[in-house]
Amino acid sequence: MGFFGYWVIVKGASDDVLRGLGLILRGEGGSPGWSFADGGRDLPGDFEQIVCRCSDGGGAAAGAYVFDSDWAVVVAAREGKPAATVVVNEEAARDEGLNVVNQPSAFAEWTAATTPRRLSDDEVHEVLSQEWTFAEEAVAELFERAGLPAPYDPLERTEVGAKVVIGRPPPPPPRATVKGIGAEGLGEYEAPLGWMSERFGLAGEVISWRDARFVPGVGSNFLGIWDRGQPQTPVQTFPKTERGSQQLFDELHLLEEPLLLEILALNGLGGLERPLTFEHTFLVIRRLPVRSARFVLGRGRDYIGVWDRTQPAEPVARFRDNNKGQEEAEALVYDLLFEDVLSHKSLPGSRLYLPWKKPKWIRQRGRGSVKAVRRPPGPWLISEEDEDDNWRVDVVRGGDRPRWFVYVFVEEEQEDNRHLWCVGASSTLETAKQLASHDLAQGHWKEVPADVPRDLLSTVRWLLATSPGS
């Protein structure tokens, strides 16, 4: 899931005005007189009016809303009136129903009248014309080019890739020190970044910064990346801003890619220059390590490709290097892995199934409330399988060692196709049935006929063949 939320940048509005609009003060940014304040997760119906209110009384303001990191809308105002609206990833925004006119020239004019640095029409268009993986990065780029960097402290302790923890969270790892990461001999290196500990993770491997060739950190008035092979000065520097930090991450990942290719065992695939899947991929909602997958996704010199490890000389398929091409390549990899992994998954033990039932909305009672949930049509399968470290399931009930795996075919409401999901696994058959029942499986479980071949692919194909419309 990406980022949802909105925030405003204002000049001239009092803290009381911002609080009265339901905003949470973040503080002054890198330009004196310009303050940042955060709103909620959802786009308010009066978003434009909120931004205009922030610019009342001769002030200026800009507000940005980001939807799932897919697209963003930026509204600029001056002296209580709207001045411009621009959209990041406009096509994606229109697909979600946003209907606004992009006004890059008007935004450039707003910067000329209000911000520390005037943007030209071409500069605004340059940012908006790109396809951004994370729309919030485009917003930060736009604002920083106009001289409006957000509040940022590179030494602040933050977590990268923080996970949801159930129960008491473990203590954070010790904070990195110059000595601890072996950075004493790096010229102009003053401190590790706030998110750094003495080790970092890459594709499931834990690596000491002491052993890493490239080391990020903080200089006197910049963020930088140092190369231990050329320790006199940083090999790359970035602004000491939030956007500079994002750019540092991007460049560090590029520099680490040769090591990443080696860890993922992708360095023997002809033409593959950059990986596009890290650590694992999800297949029927089970985790498949990339280094164990026969078919892998990657980027070549000017294309996105699909590689077969049994034919490593060149990709078996190529696609355009854009979002649509990547989606098509991902779909092909999924289909190929589905056939390969499921055909090799032996089911020597019991196989129980529930036949297809028409999808149905069911009223389900919770704590003090009633909600409607859609029962998956199925068919359902409970299979007895050996534990597989190369194809793990996240949800395990009734013990630590899964033995009984629960699968179901689900239908997307707006699509005429079915997807196989593994909803979890259990150490006992009884708990596996309870797990299926929790997801609204109903009926009497039957044995899969003995003449159905004992592999997962043949079994699910037989189940589909018994369902209406197959």
C-alpha positions, 0 to 999 in steps of 0.5 A: 500500500502506498501513501495517502494524505494531504498537507499544506505549505503556507506563508502568512497564516497564523497557527490558530488559523491552521488548527481551526482548519483541522491541520496539525502543525509540522513546523517551518520548512527550509525557507523562512516564513513558510510553514508546513501543516498536515491534514488527514488521510482522505481528500476533503471535499473542500480541499481547494477552500482549505488552501484558499483559507490558508492564504487569506489576508495577503498570504500564499499557500499550496496544498498537496493530496496524494492517493496511494502514491499513484497520483497527486493533486496540488492546489496553489492559492494567493490572497484567499483565491485559487491560483493554479492546480496541477496533477502528478500522474494525470492519467492515473488520477483520471482513472480514479475519477479526478476531473481537473484541468492541469495548469502548469503555466498558472503554477509557474506564475504563482511561484513567480509571485510568491515563492523564493524561487520562480519556476519556468513553465518548462520546469513545471512541465518537466516534473509533471510529464514524468511517470512517478512511481511515488507521486509524493516524490514528485510533489517534493521535487516541485516544491523544492525547486520552488525553494520550499523544502519541508522540515527535515533533520537528517540525524532524526531517528527514523525507521526505514520500511517499518513493519506492523508489530503485534504485541510489544515491539522489539527494541530498536537496534543501536544507532550507528556511529562513525566508528561503528560503521568504520567511517573514520577515514571517509573525507568530510564524513560527519555522521551517519543518517538518523535511520542507520544502524550498524547493519542493513538488510538487502534482499533478505541478507544482513550486511554490516556497513563496515563491509559495504563498499558504499556508505551514506551519511551527512556532511557539513551542508549536504547528504552524501554517498562515500565509496571506500575505494575512493575515500577522500570525498563523497562520490555523490552529494545531495541537498540536505532536504527531504527530497535530497534524502529520497534521491540519496536512497535512489542512487544508493540502490543503484550503486548496490545493484551489482551486489543485489544481482549477486544475492538474488543469483541474477548475475548470470542472466544475459542482458539483465541489468537491474532487478525489478523484484526484491527478496521474494514475489507473491504467488497465490499469496505465498512468498516465493524467494526470487533466487528460487524462482525459475522465471524472474522479472528484470530490466535490460538496456532499453526494455523490461524482460522476463528470464527463464533460469533454464535458458539464461542467455537472453530473456524469453520475452521483452516489453516496453520500458514503461508502466504498461510494459511492466504490468504485462511482464509481471502478468507473464511472470505470474502465469509462468510461475503458476504453471511451474511451481504448482506443477512441481508441488506434490500432494501425497496426502489428503485432498479435500474440497468444497465445490463452487457456490454462487457468490453471495453477500452475507451479513456478519455480526461483529462487536456491536456492529453488522457488516456485509461481506462477500462470500468467495464462490470457491471452489475450496481446497485443503491439501496435506503438504510437506512444509516448503521453505521456498514457498512460505505462507504468512498465516499459520494457525494451530502450531508453528509447523504448517501441514494443511494448506487452505486454498480458494478461488475468488472472483473480482467483482468487476472482472470475469476471471478467478484468482487462486489464493492461499488463505493460510495453513495449519498444523491440523486438519480441524484447524484448517477447516476452521480457517476456511470457515472463518473466510465463509467456506460452507458445506461438506468437505469431499475427497478429491477423486484418486484418479486426479494427478497428485500435484497442485496444478492438476488438482486446481485445474480439476476443481475449476473444470467442475465449476460452472462457466469453466 
